[in-house]
Amino acid sequence: MEKSGFHRSILATNGKWHALPTAEYTIYGISDVNRVYNLAKAAANATGYSSTVVAVAFSSWHGF
């Protein structure tokens, strides 16, 4: 996943990076959720392991 541009952390509103739970990833700079899904599915399939991919687009969030 990381080779495809995904990260195992998320940038919080306070400017700090926080680790995500196992098997959760973020990607920045791509606004088309279908493109993100296809990229994530291809990256997950390349591992050879069984996977389920869910892609979600959001414009803002609060936390940490």
N, CA, C and O atoms as a MOPAC input file, in Angstrom:
PM7 MOZYME 1SCF
protein

 N      0.82900 1    -1.18400 1     0.00000 1
 C      0.00000 1     0.00000 1     0.00000 1
 C      0.87900 1     1.25400 1     0.00000 1
 O      0.60900 1     2.20500 1    -0.73400 1
 N      1.91800 1     1.25000 1     0.81700 1
 C      2.78300 1     2.42700 1     0.89600 1
 C      3.50600 1     2.67900 1    -0.42400 1
 O      3.76700 1     3.83000 1    -0.77100 1
 N      3.83300 1     1.62000 1    -1.16400 1
 C      4.45900 1     1.78200 1    -2.47800 1
 C      3.51600 1     2.47500 1    -3.45700 1
 O      3.96600 1     3.06000 1    -4.44100 1
 N      2.21000 1     2.41200 1    -3.19400 1
 C      1.21200 1     3.03700 1    -4.06000 1
 C      0.80900 1     4.42900 1    -3.58300 1
 O     -0.09600 1     5.04100 1    -4.15100 1
 N      1.47400 1     4.93300 1    -2.54600 1
 C      1.20800 1     6.29200 1    -2.08100 1
 C      0.31100 1     6.40400 1    -0.86800 1
 O     -0.02000 1     7.51300 1    -0.44900 1
 N     -0.09400 1     5.27500 1    -0.29000 1
 C     -0.94400 1     5.29200 1     0.89700 1
 C     -0.08400 1     5.41400 1     2.15500 1
 O      1.08700 1     5.03600 1     2.15700 1
 N     -0.67100 1     5.93700 1     3.20400 1
 C      0.03100 1     6.15100 1     4.46700 1
 C     -0.68400 1     5.41900 1     5.59800 1
 O     -1.90300 1     5.25200 1     5.54900 1
 N      0.05700 1     4.98200 1     6.61600 1
 C     -0.51600 1     4.33500 1     7.79700 1
 C     -0.73200 1     5.35200 1     8.90000 1
 O     -0.80500 1     4.99000 1    10.07400 1
 N     -0.83500 1     6.61600 1     8.53700 1
 C     -1.06800 1     7.67500 1     9.51900 1
 C     -1.99000 1     8.72100 1     8.90400 1
 O     -2.21800 1     8.74800 1     7.69500 1
 N     -2.50600 1     9.57100 1     9.76800 1
 C     -3.43200 1    10.61200 1     9.32700 1
 C     -2.98600 1    11.94400 1     9.91600 1
 O     -2.53900 1    12.01900 1    11.06000 1
 N     -3.11300 1    12.96900 1     9.12700 1
 C     -2.74000 1    14.30900 1     9.56200 1
 C     -3.91200 1    14.93700 1    10.30300 1
 O     -4.97000 1    15.17500 1     9.71900 1
 N     -3.72100 1    15.20200 1    11.58200 1
 C     -4.78400 1    15.76600 1    12.41800 1
 C     -4.91200 1    17.27100 1    12.19200 1
 O     -4.03400 1    17.90200 1    11.60400 1
 N     -6.00600 1    17.82300 1    12.66300 1
 C     -6.25500 1    19.25000 1    12.50600 1
 C     -5.24100 1    20.09100 1    13.27400 1
 O     -5.09600 1    21.28300 1    13.00500 1
 N     -4.54000 1    19.48200 1    14.22800 1
 C     -3.51900 1    20.21900 1    14.98200 1
 C     -2.15200 1    20.17800 1    14.30000 1
 O     -1.16700 1    20.67400 1    14.84700 1
 N     -2.09300 1    19.58000 1    13.09400 1
 C     -0.85500 1    19.52100 1    12.33500 1
 C      0.03800 1    18.34200 1    12.66300 1
 O      1.11500 1    18.20900 1    12.08200 1
 N     -0.38300 1    17.48500 1    13.57800 1
 C      0.42000 1    16.32400 1    13.96000 1
 C     -0.07900 1    15.07700 1    13.23800 1
 O     -1.26400 1    14.94500 1    12.93200 1
 N      0.85600 1    14.17100 1    12.97700 1
 C      0.51300 1    12.89200 1    12.36400 1
 C      0.20400 1    11.87300 1    13.45400 1
 O      0.87500 1    11.84000 1    14.48600 1
 N     -0.80900 1    11.04300 1    13.22800 1
 C     -1.20900 1    10.00700 1    14.17100 1
 C     -1.32600 1     8.67500 1    13.43500 1
 O     -1.83600 1     8.61800 1    12.31600 1
 N     -0.85300 1     7.61000 1    14.06800 1
 C     -0.90400 1     6.27800 1    13.48000 1
 C     -2.33900 1     5.79200 1    13.36600 1
 O     -3.17300 1     6.05900 1    14.23100 1
 N     -2.60900 1     5.08000 1    12.29400 1
 C     -3.91800 1     4.46400 1    12.09200 1
 C     -3.88400 1     3.01000 1    12.54600 1
 O     -2.81000 1     2.41800 1    12.65500 1
 N     -5.05400 1     2.43200 1    12.81000 1
 C     -5.10000 1     1.00800 1    13.16100 1
 C     -4.57100 1     0.14300 1    12.01300 1
 O     -4.49100 1     0.59400 1    10.87000 1
 N     -4.22000 1    -1.07600 1    12.32600 1
 C     -3.73800 1    -2.02600 1    11.33700 1
 C     -4.69000 1    -2.10100 1    10.15000 1
 O     -5.90800 1    -2.17000 1    10.31500 1
 N     -4.11900 1    -2.08500 1     8.96300 1
 C     -4.84100 1    -2.24600 1     7.69200 1
 C     -5.71500 1    -1.05200 1     7.31700 1
 O     -6.56700 1    -1.16900 1     6.43600 1
 N     -5.52100 1     0.07800 1     7.96000 1
 C     -6.21800 1     1.30000 1     7.55800 1
 C     -5.18500 1     2.26500 1     6.99700 1
 O     -4.09800 1     2.42900 1     7.55100 1
 N     -5.54500 1     2.89600 1     5.89300 1
 C     -4.61000 1     3.75600 1     5.17700 1
 C     -5.29500 1     5.03900 1     4.73200 1
 O     -6.51700 1     5.09100 1     4.59600 1
 N     -4.49700 1     6.06600 1     4.50900 1
 C     -4.98200 1     7.31100 1     3.91600 1
 C     -4.13800 1     7.59700 1     2.67900 1
 O     -3.03000 1     7.08300 1     2.52100 1
 N     -4.69500 1     8.43100 1     1.81400 1
 C     -3.94200 1     8.93900 1     0.67400 1
 C     -4.38100 1    10.37200 1     0.46300 1
 O     -5.56600 1    10.68700 1     0.57600 1
 N     -3.45000 1    11.22400 1     0.16400 1
 C     -3.73600 1    12.64400 1    -0.00600 1
 C     -3.50900 1    13.04300 1    -1.45700 1
 O     -2.66200 1    12.46800 1    -2.14100 1
 N     -4.26100 1    14.02200 1    -1.91900 1
 C     -4.05700 1    14.57900 1    -3.25000 1
 C     -4.89600 1    13.96400 1    -4.34800 1
 O     -4.82000 1    14.40600 1    -5.49500 1
 N     -5.69200 1    12.96000 1    -4.03400 1
 C     -6.58200 1    12.35800 1    -5.03200 1
 C     -8.01300 1    12.56600 1    -4.54800 1
 O     -8.39800 1    12.05100 1    -3.49800 1
 N     -8.79500 1    13.31300 1    -5.30600 1
 C    -10.15500 1    13.62500 1    -4.86600 1
 C    -11.20900 1    12.67700 1    -5.43500 1
 O    -12.35300 1    12.69500 1    -4.97900 1
 N    -10.85700 1    11.85700 1    -6.40900 1
 C    -11.81200 1    10.93400 1    -7.02500 1
 C    -11.82100 1     9.61600 1    -6.25400 1
 O    -10.86800 1     8.84000 1    -6.32200 1
 N    -12.90600 1     9.37300 1    -5.52200 1
 C    -12.97100 1     8.19000 1    -4.66200 1
 C    -12.90000 1     6.90100 1    -5.48300 1
 O    -12.39100 1     5.89600 1    -4.98700 1
 N    -13.39000 1     6.90100 1    -6.71100 1
 C    -13.28900 1     5.70400 1    -7.55500 1
 C    -11.83500 1     5.42000 1    -7.91000 1
 O    -11.41900 1     4.26200 1    -7.94500 1
 N    -11.07200 1     6.45100 1    -8.16800 1
 C     -9.64700 1     6.28600 1    -8.45700 1
 C     -8.90800 1     5.75500 1    -7.22900 1
 O     -8.05400 1     4.87600 1    -7.34700 1
 N     -9.23200 1     6.28400 1    -6.06600 1
 C     -8.62400 1     5.80200 1    -4.82600 1
 C     -8.96400 1     4.33300 1    -4.60700 1
 O     -8.09000 1     3.53700 1    -4.26200 1
 N    -10.22500 1     3.97200 1    -4.80600 1
 C    -10.64700 1     2.57800 1    -4.63900 1
 C     -9.84700 1     1.66300 1    -5.56500 1
 O     -9.30800 1     0.64600 1    -5.12900 1
 N     -9.77400 1     2.02900 1    -6.83900 1
 C     -9.06800 1     1.18500 1    -7.80800 1
 C     -7.58300 1     1.06700 1    -7.47200 1
 O     -7.00400 1    -0.01200 1    -7.60200 1
 N     -6.97100 1     2.14700 1    -7.04900 1
 C     -5.55900 1     2.12400 1    -6.65400 1
 C     -5.36000 1     1.24700 1    -5.42000 1
 O     -4.41800 1     0.45600 1    -5.36400 1
 N     -6.24500 1     1.38600 1    -4.42900 1
 C     -6.14600 1     0.58600 1    -3.20800 1
 C     -6.39400 1    -0.88800 1    -3.49100 1
 O     -5.69000 1    -1.74500 1    -2.95800 1
 N     -7.37300 1    -1.19200 1    -4.31400 1
 C     -7.68400 1    -2.58300 1    -4.64300 1
 C     -6.51100 1    -3.23700 1    -5.36500 1
 O     -6.16200 1    -4.38100 1    -5.07500 1
 N     -5.90100 1    -2.51500 1    -6.30500 1
 C     -4.74200 1    -3.05200 1    -7.02400 1
 C     -3.57200 1    -3.28300 1    -6.07300 1
 O     -2.88700 1    -4.30200 1    -6.16700 1
 N     -3.34100 1    -2.34600 1    -5.16000 1
 C     -2.24900 1    -2.49300 1    -4.19000 1
 C     -2.51300 1    -3.66300 1    -3.25400 1
 O     -1.60000 1    -4.42900 1    -2.94700 1
 N     -3.75100 1    -3.80800 1    -2.79800 1
 C     -4.09100 1    -4.91100 1    -1.90400 1
 C     -3.96800 1    -6.25300 1    -2.62700 1
 O     -3.45500 1    -7.21700 1    -2.06000 1
 N     -4.42800 1    -6.31600 1    -3.85600 1
 C     -4.33000 1    -7.56300 1    -4.63200 1
 C     -2.87700 1    -7.96300 1    -4.87000 1
 O     -2.56300 1    -9.15200 1    -4.93300 1
 N     -1.99700 1    -6.98400 1    -5.00200 1
 C     -0.58900 1    -7.26200 1    -5.25800 1
 C      0.09000 1    -7.96400 1    -4.08800 1
 O      1.15100 1    -8.56500 1    -4.26000 1
 N     -0.50600 1    -7.89400 1    -2.90100 1
 C      0.08200 1    -8.56000 1    -1.74100 1
 C     -0.09500 1   -10.06200 1    -1.77600 1
 O      0.65600 1   -10.79400 1    -1.13100 1
 N     -1.09700 1   -10.53300 1    -2.53500 1
 C     -1.38600 1   -11.95800 1    -2.59200 1
 C     -2.29300 1   -12.43300 1    -1.47600 1
 O     -2.67100 1   -13.60400 1    -1.44200 1
 N     -2.65000 1   -11.54100 1    -0.56100 1
 C     -3.55300 1   -11.88300 1     0.53900 1
 C     -4.98100 1   -11.49200 1     0.18800 1
 O     -5.20800 1   -10.61300 1    -0.64300 1
 N     -5.92900 1   -12.14500 1     0.82100 1
 C     -7.33800 1   -11.79800 1     0.66000 1
 C     -7.56800 1   -10.43200 1     1.30500 1
 O     -6.99600 1   -10.13400 1     2.35400 1
 N     -8.39900 1    -9.61000 1     0.68400 1
 C     -8.63700 1    -8.27700 1     1.24100 1
 C    -10.03000 1    -7.78100 1     0.90100 1
 O    -10.68400 1    -8.27000 1    -0.02000 1
 N    -10.45300 1    -6.81700 1     1.65400 1
 C    -11.66900 1    -6.07000 1     1.37400 1
 C    -11.26300 1    -4.60400 1     1.36400 1
 O    -10.56500 1    -4.14300 1     2.26700 1
 N    -11.69400 1    -3.88000 1     0.35600 1
 C    -11.31700 1    -2.47700 1     0.22300 1
 C    -12.57200 1    -1.61600 1     0.29000 1
 O    -13.55900 1    -1.87400 1    -0.39900 1
 N    -12.51800 1    -0.60600 1     1.11900 1
 C    -13.56600 1     0.40600 1     1.20900 1
 C    -12.88000 1     1.75300 1     1.05800 1
 O    -11.93400 1     2.05300 1     1.78700 1
 N    -13.34100 1     2.55900 1     0.13100 1
 C    -12.77600 1     3.88900 1    -0.06900 1
 C    -13.82100 1     4.92600 1     0.32700 1
 O    -14.98400 1     4.83800 1    -0.06700 1
 N    -13.39300 1     5.89400 1     1.10000 1
 C    -14.28500 1     6.94400 1     1.58600 1
 C    -13.62900 1     8.29400 1     1.31900 1
 O    -12.44400 1     8.47900 1     1.59800 1
 N    -14.39500 1     9.22800 1     0.78100 1
 C    -13.90500 1    10.58900 1     0.56600 1
 C    -14.53500 1    11.48000 1     1.62900 1
 O    -15.71800 1    11.34700 1     1.94200 1
 N    -13.73500 1    12.39300 1     2.18200 1
 C    -14.29000 1    13.34900 1     3.12900 1
 C    -13.58200 1    14.67700 1     2.94800 1
 O    -12.43800 1    14.73300 1     2.49600 1
 N    -14.27600 1    15.74000 1     3.30800 1
 C    -13.69800 1    17.06900 1     3.11000 1
 C    -13.16600 1    17.66700 1     4.39300 1
 O    -12.28700 1    18.52800 1     4.35300 1
 N    -13.67900 1    17.23000 1     5.53100 1
 C    -13.17300 1    17.73100 1     6.80000 1
 C    -13.51500 1    16.75500 1     7.91900 1
 O    -14.41300 1    15.92200 1     7.79200 1
 N    -12.77900 1    16.88100 1     9.01100 1
 C    -13.03800 1    16.03600 1    10.16300 1
 C    -12.44100 1    16.69100 1    11.38600 1
 O    -11.64900 1    17.62600 1    11.28000 1
 N    -12.82400 1    16.19600 1    12.54600 1
 C    -12.30900 1    16.73100 1    13.81300 1
 C    -11.90300 1    15.56000 1    14.68600 1
 O    -12.56400 1    14.52100 1    14.69300 1
 N    -10.84000 1    15.72800 1    15.40500 1
 C    -10.39400 1    14.67800 1    16.30200 1
 C     -8.97700 1    14.92200 1    16.77400 1
 O     -8.30700 1    15.86600 1    16.35600 1
 N     -8.54300 1    14.04000 1    17.66000 1
 C     -7.22600 1    14.08400 1    18.28300 1
 C     -7.12200 1    15.33100 1    19.07800 1
 O     -6.08900 1    15.58400 1    19.69700 1

